Amino acid sequence: MQRQEVPERLGRYQVLAKIGEGGMASVYLGRRLGPAIAEDDDTYVALKVIKDEFAHREDFVAMFLDEVKIVASLRNPSIVRLLEFGQEGKRLYCALELVMGQSLWRVWDACKMRRSRLRYDWIAWVGARIAEGLHVAHELRDAAGNNVGFVHRDVSPSNVLVSYDGRIKIIDFGLAKAQHRLSKTTAGVMKGKYAYMAPEQARTSSVDRRADVFSLGVTLWEISCDRRLFKRKDDVETLIALDAAQVPDPCALVWGYPRPLWRVLRRALRKEPDKRYATALDMARELDACATLEGRTLGSPDIAKVLKALFPLEAERDAALLSEASTSLETGAPMSIRTSVSSPALVPEDWKAALPPGLLNDRTKR
C-alpha cells in the first residue's frame, strides 16, 4: 500500500510526531498555531487523519462529516472531546483532545505478559465509566429536543483509552458508523470487528443503544475472564458463535470470580435486546455497586497506579515527547522526534518492585 504523506500543517495545527495507527486513520501529535479561540482550545491535540483510500471517497466523506457534526456536541469526562474537523486539500482530519495513556486492550495485554490479571473491582469501575459515557451519547438530542438515536457501534477494548492519570475515555465516536456503512460496499473494512458486535448488529444495520450495552458486556467479560468470548479462527465461525450468543459462566472458569459481576454481564449479554439493560446508565449503576464489593472505594488515582506499574517506560517516553514539543514551542527549534510512540509494550526487569501489593490478581490461578 502506498505510504501516506502528511503535510507539516493541517488547518491551524502543526503536525508533529506520529503517535498511532489504525485501519482507517493515522494519529499524530498536533500543536495549535496561533491564539486560542475557545475555552477548551488545547495547545496540543491528537490529529486523526483519515487514510487516503477512504478520504477520497465522496460517500465516506459525506457520512463521516454528518456523524462528526453530531459528535462535536458530546461533552462528558468519559468521551474524548472532538475539538474540530476539517479538510486540508483532499485530506480529511479531526482535532481531538490529547489523551496520553494506553488502550484498554494494551492494558489487558500488558497484564498477560506479566502473568497477572486486572482486579475485578478495577474492571467494574472502569466499565461503569465507559457505560456512563455511552449513556450520554445515547441521550444526544437535536435542536428540537428529539433523541437522535446515536449508537457507537464499535465498543471494544481498543476503543477505550486509559490515561496515565487514571481517566477513562471512549474514542472513535462518529468514525464507527461511517465505517459500518462503508463496509456494505468495501470488502474487508470490518474484518476482525465482529467479535464485539451484538447479534442483531451483525445481521442488520438497524440497532439501538442496547447493541452498545452488549459490546461493553463482551469487553468486560473478556478482560475479567482473561480469554476471548466469541472470537474464533475466522469471521464465519465468529459470526456463528455470535449468533448463538452462548456465554459461559465465568464463576466456573475463573477462580474467585465474583458472582455479582457475572450477574451484571449476563444481563448485558442477553441475545434478545429486550432482556438487556434498557440503558447504559442502568448498567453503570450496577457496575459501580460491584466495584465496592471488596470494601474499597476506587477512583482515578487507583487506575493511575495500574498504568504506572504496567507502563513506566511508555509513560516516560510519552512525557519526553510532550517535553520536546513544549521546548520546540518556546525556542522555535524544530522537533526531532517524528517516530511512532505506539510500539509493543515494554516490560522492565524490575516491574514487580513497582507493583503495589494487591494491585493485580494472580493469573496462574484458574
DRENSEFI-379622 format. One line per field, with one value per residue (C-alpha): residue number from 1; residue in three letters; chain; x negated, y, z. Coordinates in nm, 3 decimals. Layout:
# DRENSEFI-379622
seq <- (NUM, ...)
type <- (ala, ...)
mol <- (A, ...)
east <- (X, ...)
north <- (Y, ...)
up <- (Z, ...)
***
This chain:
# DRENSEFI-379622
seq <- (1, 2, 3, 4, 5, 6, 7, 8, 9, 10, 11, 12, 13, 14, 15, 16, 17, 18, 19, 20, 21, 22, 23, 24, 25, 26, 27, 28, 29, 30, 31, 32, 33, 34, 35, 36, 37, 38, 39, 40, 41, 42, 43, 44, 45, 46, 47, 48, 49, 50, 51, 52, 53, 54, 55, 56, 57, 58, 59, 60, 61, 62, 63, 64, 65, 66, 67, 68, 69, 70, 71, 72, 73, 74, 75, 76, 77, 78, 79, 80, 81, 82, 83, 84, 85, 86, 87, 88, 89, 90, 91, 92, 93, 94, 95, 96, 97, 98, 99, 100, 101, 102, 103, 104, 105, 106, 107, 108, 109, 110, 111, 112, 113, 114, 115, 116, 117, 118, 119, 120, 121, 122, 123, 124, 125, 126, 127, 128, 129, 130, 131, 132, 133, 134, 135, 136, 137, 138, 139, 140, 141, 142, 143, 144, 145, 146, 147, 148, 149, 150, 151, 152, 153, 154, 155, 156, 157, 158, 159, 160, 161, 162, 163, 164, 165, 166, 167, 168, 169, 170, 171, 172, 173, 174, 175, 176, 177, 178, 179, 180, 181, 182, 183, 184, 185, 186, 187, 188, 189, 190, 191, 192, 193, 194, 195, 196, 197, 198, 199, 200, 201, 202, 203, 204, 205, 206, 207, 208, 209, 210, 211, 212, 213, 214, 215, 216, 217, 218, 219, 220, 221, 222, 223, 224, 225, 226, 227, 228, 229, 230, 231, 232, 233, 234, 235, 236, 237, 238, 239, 240, 241, 242, 243, 244, 245, 246, 247, 248, 249, 250, 251, 252, 253, 254, 255, 256, 257, 258, 259, 260, 261, 262, 263, 264, 265, 266, 267, 268, 269, 270, 271, 272, 273, 274, 275, 276, 277, 278, 279, 280, 281, 282, 283, 284, 285, 286, 287, 288, 289, 290, 291, 292, 293, 294, 295, 296, 297, 298, 299, 300, 301, 302, 303, 304, 305, 306, 307, 308, 309, 310, 311, 312, 313, 314, 315, 316, 317, 318, 319, 320, 321, 322, 323, 324, 325, 326, 327, 328, 329, 330, 331, 332, 333, 334, 335, 336, 337, 338, 339, 340, 341, 342, 343, 344, 345, 346, 347, 348, 349, 350, 351, 352, 353, 354, 355, 356, 357, 358, 359, 360, 361, 362, 363, 364, 365, 366)
type <- (met, gln, arg, gln, glu, val, pro, glu, arg, leu, gly, arg, tyr, gln, val, leu, ala, lys, ile, gly, glu, gly, gly, met, ala, ser, val, tyr, leu, gly, arg, arg, leu, gly, pro, ala, ile, ala, glu, asp, asp, asp, thr, tyr, val, ala, leu, lys, val, ile, lys, asp, glu, phe, ala, his, arg, glu, asp, phe, val, ala, met, phe, leu, asp, glu, val, lys, ile, val, ala, ser, leu, arg, asn, pro, ser, ile, val, arg, leu, leu, glu, phe, gly, gln, glu, gly, lys, arg, leu, tyr, cys, ala, leu, glu, leu, val, met, gly, gln, ser, leu, trp, arg, val, trp, asp, ala, cys, lys, met, arg, arg, ser, arg, leu, arg, tyr, asp, trp, ile, ala, trp, val, gly, ala, arg, ile, ala, glu, gly, leu, his, val, ala, his, glu, leu, arg, asp, ala, ala, gly, asn, asn, val, gly, phe, val, his, arg, asp, val, ser, pro, ser, asn, val, leu, val, ser, tyr, asp, gly, arg, ile, lys, ile, ile, asp, phe, gly, leu, ala, lys, ala, gln, his, arg, leu, ser, lys, thr, thr, ala, gly, val, met, lys, gly, lys, tyr, ala, tyr, met, ala, pro, glu, gln, ala, arg, thr, ser, ser, val, asp, arg, arg, ala, asp, val, phe, ser, leu, gly, val, thr, leu, trp, glu, ile, ser, cys, asp, arg, arg, leu, phe, lys, arg, lys, asp, asp, val, glu, thr, leu, ile, ala, leu, asp, ala, ala, gln, val, pro, asp, pro, cys, ala, leu, val, trp, gly, tyr, pro, arg, pro, leu, trp, arg, val, leu, arg, arg, ala, leu, arg, lys, glu, pro, asp, lys, arg, tyr, ala, thr, ala, leu, asp, met, ala, arg, glu, leu, asp, ala, cys, ala, thr, leu, glu, gly, arg, thr, leu, gly, ser, pro, asp, ile, ala, lys, val, leu, lys, ala, leu, phe, pro, leu, glu, ala, glu, arg, asp, ala, ala, leu, leu, ser, glu, ala, ser, thr, ser, leu, glu, thr, gly, ala, pro, met, ser, ile, arg, thr, ser, val, ser, ser, pro, ala, leu, val, pro, glu, asp, trp, lys, ala, ala, leu, pro, pro, gly, leu, leu, asn, asp, arg, thr, lys, arg)
mol <- (A, A, A, A, A, A, A, A, A, A, A, A, A, A, A, A, A, A, A, A, A, A, A, A, A, A, A, A, A, A, A, A, A, A, A, A, A, A, A, A, A, A, A, A, A, A, A, A, A, A, A, A, A, A, A, A, A, A, A, A, A, A, A, A, A, A, A, A, A, A, A, A, A, A, A, A, A, A, A, A, A, A, A, A, A, A, A, A, A, A, A, A, A, A, A, A, A, A, A, A, A, A, A, A, A, A, A, A, A, A, A, A, A, A, A, A, A, A, A, A, A, A, A, A, A, A, A, A, A, A, A, A, A, A, A, A, A, A, A, A, A, A, A, A, A, A, A, A, A, A, A, A, A, A, A, A, A, A, A, A, A, A, A, A, A, A, A, A, A, A, A, A, A, A, A, A, A, A, A, A, A, A, A, A, A, A, A, A, A, A, A, A, A, A, A, A, A, A, A, A, A, A, A, A, A, A, A, A, A, A, A, A, A, A, A, A, A, A, A, A, A, A, A, A, A, A, A, A, A, A, A, A, A, A, A, A, A, A, A, A, A, A, A, A, A, A, A, A, A, A, A, A, A, A, A, A, A, A, A, A, A, A, A, A, A, A, A, A, A, A, A, A, A, A, A, A, A, A, A, A, A, A, A, A, A, A, A, A, A, A, A, A, A, A, A, A, A, A, A, A, A, A, A, A, A, A, A, A, A, A, A, A, A, A, A, A, A, A, A, A, A, A, A, A, A, A, A, A, A, A, A, A, A, A, A, A, A, A, A, A, A, A, A, A, A, A, A, A, A, A, A, A, A, A, A, A, A, A, A, A, A, A, A, A, A, A)
east <- (0.000, -0.126, -0.275, -0.056, -0.238, -0.113, -0.187, -0.359, -0.034, 0.336, 0.565, 0.439, 0.231, -0.133, -0.181, -0.445, -0.516, -0.310, -0.153, 0.085, 0.206, 0.542, 0.718, 0.882, 0.676, 0.333, 0.293, 0.038, -0.057, 0.051, -0.021, 0.216, 0.073, 0.198, 0.416, 0.698, 1.042, 1.245, 1.226, 1.143, 0.895, 0.597, 0.239, 0.164, 0.414, 0.439, 0.482, 0.668, 0.602, 0.829, 0.631, 0.632, 0.817, 1.119, 1.086, 1.101, 1.442, 1.725, 1.974, 1.748, 1.663, 2.031, 2.118, 1.817, 1.888, 2.254, 2.150, 1.877, 2.116, 2.322, 2.025, 1.886, 2.163, 2.077, 1.929, 1.857, 1.546, 1.555, 1.564, 1.266, 1.360, 1.380, 1.236, 1.283, 1.275, 1.179, 1.023, 0.680, 0.694, 0.836, 0.715, 0.983, 0.887, 1.016, 0.851, 0.924, 0.847, 0.499, 0.504, 0.164, 0.212, 0.285, 0.584, 0.769, 0.657, 0.291, 0.356, 0.503, 0.212, -0.044, 0.116, 0.090, -0.280, -0.323, -0.100, 0.138, 0.495, 0.676, 0.866, 1.241, 1.332, 1.093, 1.265, 1.611, 1.516, 1.368, 1.673, 1.904, 1.719, 1.745, 2.117, 2.171, 2.004, 2.211, 2.530, 2.452, 2.404, 2.723, 2.919, 2.795, 3.075, 3.116, 3.212, 3.580, 3.516, 3.560, 3.332, 3.109, 3.070, 2.691, 2.511, 2.132, 2.132, 1.769, 1.729, 1.422, 1.102, 0.912, 1.161, 1.123, 0.825, 0.691, 0.481, 0.167, 0.351, 0.640, 0.909, 1.125, 1.201, 1.410, 1.281, 1.395, 1.743, 1.856, 1.598, 1.763, 2.097, 1.943, 1.708, 2.000, 2.190, 1.884, 1.838, 2.151, 1.950, 1.587, 1.464, 1.258, 1.321, 1.496, 1.272, 1.196, 1.466, 1.743, 1.627, 1.763, 2.086, 2.431, 2.601, 2.857, 2.580, 2.407, 2.735, 2.863, 2.765, 3.082, 2.963, 3.022, 2.831, 2.866, 2.615, 2.350, 2.454, 2.388, 2.049, 1.946, 2.053, 1.825, 1.536, 1.570, 1.629, 1.309, 1.090, 1.223, 1.203, 0.873, 0.994, 1.189, 1.565, 1.690, 1.366, 1.292, 1.034, 1.215, 1.502, 1.754, 1.706, 1.704, 2.041, 2.184, 2.071, 2.205, 2.544, 2.570, 2.467, 2.377, 2.189, 2.006, 2.043, 1.714, 1.758, 1.699, 1.399, 1.205, 1.107, 1.269, 1.480, 1.741, 2.094, 2.243, 2.021, 2.136, 2.500, 2.434, 2.253, 2.508, 2.785, 2.579, 2.500, 2.853, 2.913, 3.251, 3.213, 3.531, 3.367, 3.057, 3.025, 3.256, 2.987, 2.611, 2.670, 2.858, 2.557, 2.318, 2.501, 2.478, 2.113, 2.039, 2.204, 1.973, 1.672, 1.733, 1.783, 1.422, 1.457, 1.251, 1.363, 1.191, 1.116, 0.882, 0.573, 0.626, 0.648, 0.334, 0.141, 0.208, 0.095, -0.219, -0.304, -0.236, -0.372, -0.653, -0.874, -0.594, -0.480, -0.836, -0.870, -0.538, -0.626, -0.954, -0.760, -0.546, -0.851, -1.030, -0.720, -0.700, -1.070, -1.028, -0.737, -0.943, -1.263, -1.126, -1.351, -1.201, -1.116, -1.349, -1.103, -0.886, -0.850, -0.554, -0.527, -0.286, -0.548, -0.494, -0.459, -0.783, -0.841, -1.112, -1.309, -1.212, -0.843, -0.731, -0.910, -0.691, -0.370, -0.185, -0.052, 0.299, 0.300, 0.346, 0.478, 0.261, 0.323, 0.181, 0.494, 0.767)
north <- (0.000, 0.348, 0.537, 0.826, 1.159, 1.408, 1.780, 1.978, 2.163, 2.073, 2.374, 2.568, 2.280, 2.192, 1.817, 1.673, 1.309, 1.012, 0.851, 0.588, 0.385, 0.222, 0.055, 0.374, 0.657, 0.760, 0.972, 1.249, 1.479, 1.827, 2.173, 2.466, 2.760, 3.097, 3.206, 3.001, 3.075, 2.876, 2.785, 2.420, 2.506, 2.289, 2.370, 2.006, 1.778, 1.438, 1.479, 1.185, 1.182, 0.960, 0.742, 0.844, 0.539, 0.638, 1.017, 1.018, 0.851, 1.104, 0.867, 0.807, 1.177, 1.272, 1.008, 1.093, 1.466, 1.404, 1.199, 1.426, 1.722, 1.527, 1.404, 1.757, 1.835, 1.545, 1.659, 1.403, 1.313, 0.961, 1.076, 1.214, 1.568, 1.644, 1.996, 2.050, 1.876, 1.988, 1.919, 2.028, 1.984, 1.631, 1.529, 1.473, 1.516, 1.568, 1.751, 1.560, 1.603, 1.460, 1.169, 1.033, 0.673, 0.328, 0.150, -0.092, -0.365, -0.282, -0.272, -0.621, -0.739, -0.595, -0.795, -1.113, -1.051, -1.040, -1.345, -1.128, -1.014, -0.693, -0.683, -0.730, -0.409, -0.219, -0.370, -0.290, 0.072, 0.123, -0.043, 0.194, 0.497, 0.359, 0.296, 0.650, 0.794, 0.575, 0.684, 1.050, 0.970, 0.764, 1.054, 1.306, 1.527, 1.758, 2.126, 2.033, 1.815, 1.483, 1.191, 1.132, 0.760, 0.773, 0.437, 0.397, 0.055, -0.027, -0.054, -0.270, -0.266, -0.094, 0.196, 0.278, 0.481, 0.471, 0.778, 0.775, 0.989, 0.741, 0.886, 0.664, 0.788, 0.633, 0.709, 0.678, 0.824, 0.914, 0.708, 0.380, 0.449, 0.574, 0.277, 0.039, 0.189, 0.183, -0.188, -0.257, -0.184, -0.225, -0.578, -0.629, -0.295, -0.457, -0.763, -0.863, -0.638, -0.897, -1.043, -0.742, -0.686, -0.754, -1.040, -0.804, -0.567, -0.845, -0.922, -0.569, -0.204, -0.126, -0.118, 0.089, 0.171, -0.185, -0.301, -0.090, -0.245, -0.589, -0.484, -0.344, -0.672, -0.864, -0.630, -0.669, -1.046, -1.095, -0.878, -1.024, -1.385, -1.329, -1.502, -1.423, -1.478, -1.503, -1.472, -1.785, -1.878, -1.687, -1.441, -1.707, -1.909, -1.591, -1.489, -1.835, -1.810, -1.458, -1.556, -1.837, -1.593, -1.871, -1.710, -1.940, -1.876, -1.709, -1.846, -2.194, -2.078, -1.847, -1.900, -1.643, -1.475, -1.252, -1.367, -1.012, -0.909, -1.214, -1.118, -0.776, -0.920, -1.199, -0.940, -0.720, -1.023, -1.148, -1.238, -1.064, -0.683, -0.656, -0.870, -0.650, -0.329, -0.070, 0.197, 0.202, 0.415, 0.126, -0.094, 0.171, 0.183, -0.192, -0.197, 0.073, -0.147, -0.433, -0.203, -0.161, -0.529, -0.573, -0.286, -0.036, 0.294, 0.335, 0.646, 0.776, 0.755, 0.378, 0.343, 0.556, 0.321, 0.032, 0.234, 0.349, -0.010, -0.155, 0.121, 0.312, 0.324, 0.423, 0.698, 0.832, 0.820, 0.998, 1.265, 1.322, 1.370, 1.645, 1.799, 1.825, 1.972, 2.233, 2.320, 2.347, 2.586, 2.809, 2.814, 2.788, 2.489, 2.204, 1.876, 1.586, 1.318, 1.203, 0.833, 0.641, 0.603, 0.309, 0.034, -0.301, -0.290, -0.270, -0.479, -0.353, -0.625, -0.485, -0.436, -0.635, -0.394, -0.111, -0.307, -0.229, -0.542, -0.639, -0.420, -0.715, -1.070, -1.377, -1.516, -1.858, -1.937, -2.089)
up <- (0.000, -0.086, 0.207, 0.317, 0.318, 0.577, 0.547, 0.820, 0.886, 0.894, 0.932, 1.229, 1.365, 1.318, 1.265, 1.498, 1.588, 1.474, 1.780, 1.647, 1.352, 1.282, 0.995, 0.870, 1.017, 1.142, 1.456, 1.505, 1.787, 1.678, 1.814, 1.779, 1.587, 1.698, 1.990, 2.141, 2.001, 2.255, 2.625, 2.555, 2.279, 2.373, 2.276, 2.200, 2.028, 1.866, 1.491, 1.342, 0.968, 0.759, 0.520, 0.157, 0.027, 0.238, 0.237, -0.145, -0.143, -0.153, 0.010, 0.310, 0.347, 0.348, 0.609, 0.823, 0.827, 0.911, 1.211, 1.348, 1.340, 1.592, 1.795, 1.828, 2.076, 2.309, 2.639, 2.910, 3.113, 2.963, 2.598, 2.409, 2.305, 1.935, 1.907, 1.534, 1.198, 0.853, 0.518, 0.400, 0.026, -0.012, 0.333, 0.600, 0.966, 1.319, 1.607, 1.928, 2.295, 2.354, 2.598, 2.698, 2.802, 2.665, 2.518, 2.742, 2.501, 2.569, 2.945, 2.921, 2.704, 2.947, 3.228, 3.020, 2.964, 3.343, 3.404, 3.602, 3.560, 3.646, 3.973, 3.941, 4.123, 3.890, 3.586, 3.722, 3.797, 3.450, 3.293, 3.482, 3.343, 2.989, 3.038, 3.168, 2.859, 2.630, 2.803, 2.737, 2.368, 2.358, 2.508, 2.249, 2.118, 1.821, 1.826, 1.851, 2.155, 1.977, 2.057, 1.754, 1.832, 1.839, 1.873, 1.890, 1.712, 1.787, 2.165, 2.226, 2.435, 2.155, 2.152, 2.521, 2.638, 2.994, 3.065, 3.277, 3.533, 3.555, 3.329, 3.107, 2.755, 2.477, 2.128, 1.766, 1.803, 1.455, 1.269, 1.366, 1.196, 0.874, 0.879, 0.925, 0.632, 0.411, 0.483, 0.279, -0.036, 0.070, 0.138, 0.449, 0.623, 0.918, 0.931, 1.288, 1.438, 1.455, 1.787, 1.979, 1.785, 1.921, 1.731, 1.575, 1.463, 1.271, 1.091, 1.018, 1.040, 1.239, 1.601, 1.912, 2.232, 2.360, 2.096, 2.274, 2.606, 2.459, 2.319, 2.656, 2.814, 2.575, 2.654, 3.032, 3.014, 2.813, 3.033, 3.358, 3.234, 3.051, 2.733, 2.416, 2.415, 2.056, 1.859, 1.653, 1.388, 1.111, 1.066, 0.960, 1.278, 1.484, 1.337, 1.409, 1.772, 1.797, 1.660, 1.914, 2.190, 2.433, 2.722, 2.967, 3.340, 3.449, 3.800, 3.656, 3.454, 3.685, 4.046, 4.276, 4.009, 4.181, 4.112, 4.131, 3.839, 3.644, 3.706, 3.550, 3.249, 3.199, 3.164, 2.931, 2.713, 2.656, 2.292, 2.290, 2.324, 2.534, 2.805, 2.835, 3.032, 2.881, 2.918, 2.967, 3.277, 3.440, 3.371, 3.507, 3.840, 3.890, 3.785, 4.041, 4.305, 4.200, 4.230, 4.604, 4.693, 4.807, 5.053, 4.855, 4.705, 4.372, 4.171, 3.905, 4.136, 4.167, 3.790, 3.752, 3.984, 3.749, 3.447, 3.631, 3.722, 3.379, 3.154, 3.330, 3.022, 2.786, 3.023, 3.042, 2.664, 2.605, 2.863, 2.677, 2.355, 2.508, 2.674, 2.342, 2.181, 2.457, 2.424, 2.050, 2.101, 2.332, 2.129, 1.777, 1.707, 1.501, 1.676, 1.615, 1.726, 1.434, 1.510, 1.646, 2.023, 1.995, 1.980, 2.157, 2.535, 2.728, 3.042, 3.279, 3.454, 3.794, 3.716, 4.022, 4.253, 4.122, 4.171, 4.496, 4.674, 4.567, 4.258, 4.021, 4.054, 4.002, 3.652, 3.745, 3.946, 3.732)
***
